[in-house]
């Protein structure tokens, strides 16, 4: 499976970035590509053009792992690896995008641009506010 890993440097300490990103409700503040998350009975969902999708998030941990899993209706769950890594007083946010078996190269390139846009929105949000 083809993949690309994208990273962005955020001028904030690791602890602050991880704290913000470890709260699923905060994804809607910067991840337009994911959409507006809604919580129902301890589970997270997002409404996508192709239908409602369930989203699972990694448990809080001390390793900077922020993986999440997106489950479209009538399709296999999609694994989305995401990490935060200390870089001095800054933080690297690292996101890996996998090209799904049924995804065209054009759609993969489009998803890659959505991820880049989202990561830039995250950077702008976290560097302009205090948590």
Secondary structure as UniProt FT lines:
FT   STRAND          3..10
FT   HELIX           14..21
FT   HELIX           24..29
FT   TURN            32..34
FT   STRAND          37..40
FT   TURN            41..42
FT   STRAND          43..48
FT   TURN            49..50
FT   STRAND          51..57
FT   STRAND          68..72
FT   TURN            73..74
FT   STRAND          77..80
FT   STRAND          82..87
FT   TURN            88..89
FT   STRAND          90..98
FT   TURN            101..102
FT   HELIX           105..128
//
